[in-house]
Amino acid sequence: MELQKGRPETNEGRLEKEIRTYDFLDQLGIEYERVDHEPAFTIEACEEIDKALAPTSICKNLFLCNSQKTKFYMLLLPGDKKFKTKELSHQINSARLSFGPGEYMEEYLDITPGSLSILGLMNDKENNVQLLIDEDVLKNDYIGCHPCINTSSLKIKTEDILNKFLPEVHHEYITVVLGKEE
């Protein structure tokens, strides 16, 4: 795994949604570094990707919904932080949160399970998904995320995500504080 600056040299073997992500970041003037890898299904594989992206780590991204499946959320939190539904439910006034079905993730974000990323919000034109970011993610200089596919990971300045990307995709985030209840 080698850290590369910017997009791949060719589009060969890349999915259209991945190419569209690079095009969008480039259009916004957002610089990023990239590492290509096999899909990461184990903690060990994720740790290797984290090392390649240092000094950042890939966020844990969770797709959540209320029990009626009428409200959807993308939660970004540090990979080593535990998630407790009750703790989050209180903060966003949404009882009975659960993991959102994959078909909604694909419909709203054009992302398949295992590839969830903040960058998928560029595909959510109707603002069906509310972004939630744990306060500790906001303290990092960089956010690690997938370009809408889990065979590459990107390192992007947190300030570029917050100040360039999110305004352009018309999404605001809610800061949440997780891991305080033990």
Backbone as CSV, one residue per row, in Angstrom:
resi,resn,N_x,N_y,N_z,CA_x,CA_y,CA_z,C_x,C_y,C_z
1,MET,0.843,-1.178,0.000,0.000,0.000,0.000,0.886,1.239,0.000
2,GLU,0.707,2.039,-1.007,1.509,3.246,-1.125,0.601,4.464,-1.235
3,LEU,0.910,5.486,-0.450,0.125,6.711,-0.465,0.423,7.496,-1.738
4,GLN,-0.631,7.835,-2.478,-0.520,8.567,-3.743,-1.186,9.933,-3.571
5,LYS,-0.710,10.916,-4.306,-1.329,12.235,-4.278,-2.408,12.283,-5.360
6,GLY,-3.631,12.623,-4.958,-4.711,12.809,-5.921,-5.278,11.529,-6.507
7,ARG,-5.959,11.701,-7.618,-6.710,10.638,-8.281,-5.773,9.635,-8.956
8,PRO,-6.301,8.457,-9.303,-5.500,7.471,-10.032,-5.099,8.001,-11.414
9,GLU,-4.008,7.500,-11.938,-3.536,7.940,-13.258,-4.513,7.576,-14.366
10,THR,-5.189,6.430,-14.227,-6.184,6.028,-15.226,-7.482,5.647,-14.523
11,ASN,-8.542,5.606,-15.299,-9.836,5.192,-14.759,-10.073,3.692,-14.939
12,GLU,-9.128,3.020,-15.523,-9.273,1.589,-15.812,-9.516,0.795,-14.531
13,GLY,-10.548,-0.025,-14.555,-10.889,-0.863,-13.411,-11.593,-0.126,-12.286
14,ARG,-11.918,1.133,-12.492,-12.579,1.941,-11.459,-14.065,2.066,-11.774
15,LEU,-14.881,2.050,-10.738,-16.319,2.240,-10.925,-16.626,3.700,-11.215
16,GLU,-17.716,3.931,-11.922,-18.119,5.285,-12.295,-18.322,6.163,-11.066
17,LYS,-18.893,5.612,-9.992,-19.140,6.432,-8.804,-17.837,6.848,-8.125
18,GLU,-16.789,6.031,-8.232,-15.487,6.410,-7.689,-14.886,7.548,-8.523
19,ILE,-14.937,7.430,-9.825,-14.413,8.465,-10.727,-15.167,9.776,-10.516
20,ARG,-16.492,9.664,-10.367,-17.326,10.842,-10.124,-16.921,11.540,-8.824
21,THR,-16.519,10.766,-7.814,-16.060,11.334,-6.546,-14.774,12.129,-6.748
22,TYR,-13.800,11.555,-7.467,-12.547,12.278,-7.733,-12.823,13.542,-8.536
23,ASP,-13.696,13.446,-9.528,-14.045,14.614,-10.346,-14.609,15.736,-9.462
24,PHE,-15.492,15.366,-8.546,-16.136,16.353,-7.683,-15.119,17.011,-6.749
25,LEU,-14.258,16.209,-6.122,-13.232,16.764,-5.227,-12.300,17.690,-5.995
26,ASP,-11.898,17.266,-7.185,-11.012,18.090,-8.015,-11.693,19.403,-8.399
27,GLN,-12.965,19.329,-8.748,-13.745,20.521,-9.122,-13.793,21.526,-7.970
28,LEU,-13.859,21.013,-6.735,-13.920,21.880,-5.558,-12.541,22.368,-5.121
29,GLY,-11.490,21.863,-5.764,-10.135,22.245,-5.374,-9.710,21.637,-4.052
30,ILE,-10.284,20.493,-3.705,-9.932,19.801,-2.465,-8.790,18.834,-2.750
31,GLU,-7.679,19.039,-2.062,-6.538,18.139,-2.208,-6.762,16.910,-1.340
32,TYR,-6.265,15.783,-1.816,-6.400,14.539,-1.071,-5.273,13.599,-1.453
33,GLU,-5.002,12.694,-0.532,-4.064,11.613,-0.804,-4.865,10.327,-0.790
34,ARG,-4.375,9.339,-1.544,-5.141,8.113,-1.765,-4.255,6.888,-1.590
35,VAL,-4.854,5.856,-1.024,-4.206,4.550,-0.989,-5.211,3.538,-1.535
36,ASP,-4.748,2.700,-2.466,-5.587,1.636,-3.022,-5.299,0.348,-2.255
37,HIS,-6.331,-0.462,-2.071,-6.183,-1.674,-1.268,-7.318,-2.643,-1.570
38,GLU,-7.184,-3.825,-1.058,-8.281,-4.790,-1.130,-9.370,-4.335,-0.153
39,PRO,-10.622,-4.746,-0.378,-11.667,-4.402,0.599,-11.247,-4.862,1.994
40,ALA,-11.420,-3.989,2.970,-10.989,-4.293,4.337,-12.157,-4.877,5.128
41,PHE,-12.025,-6.137,5.487,-13.090,-6.796,6.248,-12.657,-7.167,7.657
42,THR,-11.376,-6.914,7.997,-10.882,-7.250,9.331,-10.271,-6.020,9.976
43,ILE,-10.169,-6.051,11.293,-9.539,-4.960,12.038,-8.084,-4.818,11.597
44,GLU,-7.411,-5.939,11.374,-6.004,-5.908,10.966,-5.831,-5.186,9.625
45,ALA,-6.733,-5.455,8.690,-6.659,-4.800,7.385,-6.893,-3.300,7.532
46,CYS,-7.828,-2.918,8.370,-8.100,-1.492,8.615,-6.904,-0.809,9.261
47,GLU,-6.234,-1.518,10.165,-5.056,-0.943,10.818,-3.940,-0.687,9.813
48,GLU,-3.788,-1.563,8.830,-2.772,-1.368,7.787,-3.096,-0.140,6.939
49,ILE,-4.351,0.038,6.633,-4.784,1.220,5.864,-4.537,2.482,6.685
50,ASP,-4.872,2.423,7.983,-4.634,3.561,8.872,-3.161,3.960,8.878
51,LYS,-2.284,2.972,8.929,-0.842,3.253,8.920,-0.441,3.973,7.645
52,ALA,-0.990,3.546,6.520,-0.660,4.165,5.229,-1.163,5.607,5.168
53,LEU,-2.268,5.903,5.845,-2.861,7.242,5.815,-2.359,8.156,6.936
54,ALA,-1.507,7.654,7.816,-1.045,8.419,8.980,-0.627,9.823,8.566
55,PRO,-0.939,10.820,9.355,-1.389,10.809,10.745,-2.907,10.903,10.913
56,THR,-3.653,10.180,10.162,-5.098,10.172,10.365,-5.555,8.732,10.492
57,SER,-6.792,8.565,10.849,-7.341,7.214,10.853,-8.719,7.274,10.212
58,ILE,-9.080,6.183,9.608,-10.377,6.123,8.955,-11.471,6.154,10.012
59,CYS,-12.481,6.955,9.751,-13.623,7.046,10.662,-14.482,5.796,10.525
60,LYS,-15.128,5.466,11.627,-16.174,4.460,11.574,-17.411,5.209,11.093
61,ASN,-18.047,4.708,10.055,-19.230,5.338,9.483,-20.407,4.394,9.659
62,LEU,-21.445,4.878,10.291,-22.623,4.053,10.525,-23.842,4.686,9.860
63,PHE,-24.631,3.844,9.191,-25.869,4.282,8.560,-27.005,3.850,9.467
64,LEU,-27.749,4.829,9.988,-28.766,4.569,10.994,-30.118,5.103,10.540
65,CYS,-31.166,4.599,11.170,-32.506,5.117,10.883,-33.382,4.960,12.117
66,ASN,-34.509,5.685,12.107,-35.490,5.517,13.178,-36.318,4.266,12.884
67,SER,-37.156,3.874,13.822,-37.896,2.613,13.666,-38.901,2.657,12.513
68,GLN,-39.389,3.845,12.168,-40.346,3.961,11.067,-39.653,4.023,9.697
69,LYS,-38.319,4.125,9.711,-37.534,4.267,8.470,-37.949,5.523,7.698
70,THR,-38.162,6.610,8.479,-38.498,7.888,7.866,-37.388,8.918,8.034
71,LYS,-36.453,8.646,8.950,-35.300,9.527,9.164,-34.044,8.676,9.103
72,PHE,-33.057,9.186,8.356,-31.810,8.447,8.154,-30.635,9.317,8.567
73,TYR,-29.623,8.671,9.111,-28.455,9.367,9.646,-27.180,8.667,9.204
74,MET,-26.144,9.461,8.985,-24.796,8.933,8.815,-23.994,9.445,9.998
75,LEU,-23.469,8.531,10.782,-22.692,8.882,11.963,-21.217,8.622,11.696
76,LEU,-20.378,9.651,11.912,-18.933,9.502,11.825,-18.385,9.550,13.242
77,LEU,-17.612,8.534,13.604,-16.981,8.512,14.909,-15.616,7.846,14.780
78,PRO,-14.712,8.101,15.724,-13.406,7.449,15.655,-13.566,5.930,15.653
79,GLY,-12.696,5.268,14.913,-12.789,3.817,14.761,-12.719,3.047,16.061
80,ASP,-12.061,3.615,17.066,-11.901,2.889,18.332,-12.960,3.255,19.372
81,LYS,-13.905,4.101,19.007,-14.920,4.542,19.956,-16.141,3.639,19.887
82,LYS,-16.661,3.305,21.051,-17.855,2.460,21.119,-19.097,3.298,20.843
83,PHE,-20.051,2.666,20.193,-21.309,3.327,19.857,-22.433,2.702,20.662
84,LYS,-23.177,3.556,21.366,-24.347,3.111,22.112,-25.552,3.884,21.588
85,THR,-26.517,3.146,21.091,-27.701,3.742,20.475,-28.398,4.722,21.416
86,LYS,-28.567,4.326,22.662,-29.290,5.145,23.634,-28.616,6.509,23.812
87,GLU,-27.299,6.495,23.858,-26.539,7.731,24.057,-26.783,8.716,22.902
88,LEU,-26.824,8.200,21.679,-27.057,9.048,20.514,-28.521,9.476,20.413
89,SER,-29.426,8.556,20.685,-30.871,8.842,20.591,-31.262,10.074,21.394
90,HIS,-30.723,10.181,22.605,-31.028,11.337,23.459,-30.587,12.648,22.802
91,GLN,-29.438,12.627,22.160,-28.867,13.863,21.612,-29.590,14.357,20.356
92,ILE,-30.175,13.445,19.597,-30.832,13.863,18.348,-32.352,13.723,18.418
93,ASN,-32.859,13.419,19.612,-34.309,13.286,19.825,-34.960,12.315,18.847
94,SER,-34.331,11.165,18.725,-34.884,10.128,17.851,-34.802,8.791,18.584
95,ALA,-35.929,8.331,19.039,-35.964,7.068,19.773,-35.819,5.882,18.824
96,ARG,-35.346,4.797,19.376,-35.286,3.512,18.680,-34.478,3.551,17.380
97,LEU,-33.272,4.009,17.467,-32.381,3.989,16.311,-31.905,2.572,16.051
98,SER,-31.734,2.258,14.785,-31.155,0.970,14.406,-30.323,1.184,13.146
99,PHE,-29.624,0.146,12.736,-28.845,0.255,11.507,-29.800,0.309,10.324
100,GLY,-29.524,1.222,9.423,-30.383,1.414,8.262,-30.185,0.314,7.237
101,PRO,-31.252,-0.092,6.567,-31.161,-1.127,5.535,-30.278,-0.681,4.365
102,GLY,-29.522,-1.611,3.832,-28.609,-1.337,2.728,-29.278,-0.736,1.512
103,GLU,-30.525,-1.117,1.249,-31.191,-0.575,0.056,-31.395,0.938,0.149
104,TYR,-31.593,1.476,1.375,-31.719,2.927,1.533,-30.368,3.609,1.353
105,MET,-29.310,2.958,1.813,-27.965,3.494,1.624,-27.651,3.611,0.135
106,GLU,-28.022,2.596,-0.607,-27.797,2.628,-2.058,-28.691,3.658,-2.735
107,GLU,-29.955,3.729,-2.322,-30.891,4.668,-2.941,-30.495,6.123,-2.699
108,TYR,-30.155,6.453,-1.451,-29.889,7.844,-1.104,-28.442,8.277,-1.353
109,LEU,-27.483,7.361,-1.170,-26.067,7.738,-1.212,-25.292,7.103,-2.365
110,ASP,-25.915,6.169,-3.096,-25.237,5.416,-4.155,-23.991,4.718,-3.616
111,ILE,-24.137,4.138,-2.425,-23.048,3.420,-1.766,-23.583,2.086,-1.271
112,THR,-22.780,1.046,-1.439,-23.162,-0.267,-0.933,-22.602,-0.445,0.480
113,PRO,-23.246,-1.280,1.285,-22.726,-1.535,2.631,-21.258,-1.970,2.564
114,GLY,-20.476,-1.443,3.514,-19.039,-1.701,3.534,-18.240,-0.587,2.892
115,SER,-18.922,0.325,2.201,-18.255,1.443,1.533,-18.766,2.795,2.022
116,LEU,-19.562,2.814,3.091,-20.172,4.059,3.565,-19.103,5.113,3.817
117,SER,-19.382,6.328,3.367,-18.423,7.421,3.461,-19.153,8.748,3.415
118,ILE,-18.600,9.735,4.096,-19.144,11.090,4.056,-19.247,11.595,2.624
119,LEU,-18.369,11.112,1.735,-18.374,11.563,0.347,-19.640,11.137,-0.398
120,GLY,-20.343,10.135,0.114,-21.605,9.712,-0.486,-22.684,10.783,-0.403
121,LEU,-22.498,11.767,0.472,-23.489,12.845,0.580,-23.596,13.646,-0.708
122,MET,-22.587,13.571,-1.570,-22.668,14.268,-2.859,-23.786,13.687,-3.726
123,ASN,-24.210,12.464,-3.433,-25.271,11.802,-4.190,-26.650,11.981,-3.554
124,ASP,-26.702,12.584,-2.379,-27.958,12.770,-1.643,-28.531,14.151,-1.952
125,LYS,-29.053,14.310,-3.137,-29.551,15.612,-3.615,-30.789,16.090,-2.854
126,GLU,-31.548,15.157,-2.282,-32.786,15.498,-1.583,-32.596,15.639,-0.076
127,ASN,-31.358,15.552,0.393,-31.052,15.655,1.825,-31.858,14.668,2.675
128,ASN,-31.850,13.433,2.244,-32.539,12.382,2.991,-31.738,11.904,4.201
129,VAL,-30.430,12.175,4.214,-29.553,11.663,5.267,-28.978,12.835,6.060
130,GLN,-29.170,12.800,7.369,-28.618,13.814,8.274,-27.244,13.351,8.745
131,LEU,-26.243,14.207,8.606,-24.889,13.884,9.029,-24.702,14.199,10.504
132,LEU,-24.156,13.227,11.231,-23.818,13.374,12.646,-22.327,13.106,12.776
133,ILE,-21.603,14.009,13.426,-20.152,13.825,13.581,-19.796,13.902,15.053
134,ASP,-19.132,12.871,15.544,-18.662,12.863,16.922,-17.624,13.968,17.100
135,GLU,-17.658,14.634,18.236,-16.758,15.758,18.499,-15.289,15.403,18.329
136,ASP,-14.912,14.165,18.610,-13.504,13.779,18.501,-13.025,13.721,17.053
137,VAL,-13.912,13.428,16.125,-13.550,13.438,14.700,-13.187,14.863,14.285
138,LEU,-13.918,15.830,14.812,-13.705,17.235,14.453,-12.383,17.783,14.988
139,LYS,-11.790,17.105,15.956,-10.512,17.542,16.528,-9.322,17.132,15.665
140,ASN,-9.531,16.214,14.732,-8.444,15.722,13.879,-8.210,16.659,12.705
141,ASP,-6.959,16.756,12.274,-6.622,17.576,11.110,-7.128,16.954,9.820
142,TYR,-7.252,15.623,9.799,-7.647,14.910,8.588,-8.768,13.933,8.877
143,ILE,-9.561,13.696,7.843,-10.584,12.645,7.879,-10.184,11.607,6.842
144,GLY,-10.236,10.356,7.236,-9.999,9.254,6.312,-11.341,8.704,5.873
145,CYS,-11.525,8.540,4.560,-12.816,8.064,4.063,-12.645,7.386,2.707
146,HIS,-13.661,6.642,2.310,-13.662,5.981,1.009,-14.226,6.911,-0.068
147,PRO,-13.750,6.761,-1.312,-14.337,7.514,-2.428,-15.554,6.776,-2.996
148,CYS,-16.507,6.457,-2.109,-17.756,5.762,-2.452,-17.537,4.307,-2.875
149,ILE,-16.349,3.783,-2.630,-16.039,2.365,-2.890,-14.944,1.959,-1.901
150,ASN,-15.006,0.725,-1.403,-14.088,0.351,-0.320,-12.763,-0.270,-0.776
151,THR,-12.351,0.003,-2.004,-11.049,-0.494,-2.468,-10.019,0.631,-2.541
152,SER,-10.399,1.808,-2.071,-9.485,2.938,-1.940,-9.895,3.714,-0.694
153,SER,-8.926,4.407,-0.116,-9.200,5.276,1.027,-8.487,6.590,0.791
154,LEU,-9.134,7.664,1.224,-8.607,9.006,1.012,-8.309,9.686,2.346
155,LYS,-7.332,10.564,2.313,-6.969,11.410,3.452,-7.245,12.844,3.011
156,ILE,-8.214,13.488,3.673,-8.659,14.825,3.297,-8.644,15.712,4.545
157,LYS,-8.225,16.952,4.383,-8.237,17.875,5.520,-9.669,18.027,6.033
158,THR,-9.813,17.931,7.342,-11.123,18.071,7.972,-11.741,19.418,7.606
159,GLU,-10.942,20.475,7.606,-11.487,21.800,7.283,-12.010,21.855,5.845
160,ASP,-11.409,21.099,4.924,-11.920,21.064,3.547,-13.263,20.344,3.471
161,ILE,-13.409,19.286,4.259,-14.698,18.574,4.299,-15.779,19.513,4.848
162,LEU,-15.456,20.191,5.949,-16.446,21.041,6.616,-16.745,22.330,5.857
163,ASN,-15.720,22.951,5.288,-15.875,24.290,4.714,-16.028,24.330,3.205
164,LYS,-15.658,23.269,2.512,-15.803,23.240,1.055,-16.811,22.177,0.608
165,PHE,-16.592,20.940,1.060,-17.419,19.831,0.587,-18.872,19.938,1.076
166,LEU,-19.071,20.015,2.379,-20.440,20.009,2.916,-21.288,21.179,2.408
167,PRO,-20.768,22.414,2.366,-21.596,23.493,1.800,-21.968,23.235,0.332
168,GLU,-21.063,22.649,-0.419,-21.319,22.405,-1.841,-22.394,21.337,-2.050
169,VAL,-22.467,20.356,-1.132,-23.481,19.300,-1.259,-24.736,19.627,-0.433
170,HIS,-24.766,20.826,0.141,-25.933,21.334,0.873,-26.325,20.446,2.050
171,HIS,-25.311,20.015,2.787,-25.544,19.240,4.001,-24.887,19.946,5.178
172,GLU,-25.601,19.986,6.277,-25.044,20.488,7.520,-24.877,19.299,8.443
173,TYR,-24.018,19.453,9.432,-23.810,18.357,10.367,-24.221,18.764,11.772
174,ILE,-24.506,17.770,12.563,-24.793,17.955,13.981,-23.638,17.315,14.733
175,THR,-23.046,18.074,15.654,-21.969,17.527,16.480,-22.596,16.733,17.619
176,VAL,-22.117,15.516,17.805,-22.588,14.678,18.911,-21.400,14.310,19.799
177,VAL,-21.716,13.967,21.036,-20.683,13.609,22.002,-20.960,12.174,22.430
178,LEU,-20.110,11.270,21.988,-20.305,9.852,22.294,-19.181,9.355,23.211
179,GLY,-19.490,8.294,23.943,-18.474,7.668,24.793,-18.385,8.254,26.178
180,LYS,-19.311,9.115,26.553,-19.297,9.708,27.892,-20.005,8.806,28.901
181,GLU,-21.020,8.086,28.431,-21.761,7.168,29.318,-21.048,5.830,29.325
182,GLU,-20.668,5.387,30.471,-20.004,4.067,30.552,-20.770,3.131,31.435
